[in-house]
Amino acid sequence: MSPRGAIAFGCFLSAVGLSIIAASVWASSDKFQAPRWVVAGIGGAFVFFGSYLAVIYALGFDPARSDETLPPPIVQLAFFVPGLSLFALPFHWVAFGSGPRQFSGSVSLPFLSFSHGTGAVSGRIWFGAFAVLIDLLILGTAIKLVRKAAGD
């Protein structure tokens, strides 16, 4: 992808995020199966990651020389920690939030498909596992970038 294409794609992702946030604020509440703040959090993740993509390419990022052209670690930290945290929000809400949850599962193979309902506990366990994995990714990213910023 060309730098202009990456900037345009980043702007598009940010616009999608802003429209998700706008929908979370102004859309009719009967359209939601999650709290508005969870939906807005996903929009915020799109805004952070789209903005990051547009900004780094606008500042001259070159994938062939990524070590030399990436922004400083503190700038990366400012985008990744909030972006990943907002991305993790729905996983945390589904796994650990109060209230009932409904899950379904399916397995698809060529020419064969199975679909069934699954229990609330097993669904929450899966979402909880992914929430913890995302948290570990946030922690690892933060540690790596803080160390890099400190000069280690």
Secondary structure, DSSP 8 states (H G I E B T S, - for coil): --HHHHHHHHHHHHHHHHHHHHHHHHS-GGG-SS-HHHHHHHHHHHHHHHHHHHHHHHTT--GGGHHHHS--HHHHHHHHHHHHHHHHHHHHHHHHSSS---EEEEEEETTEEEEEEE-HHHHHHHHHHHHHHHHHHHHHHHHHHHHHHHT-
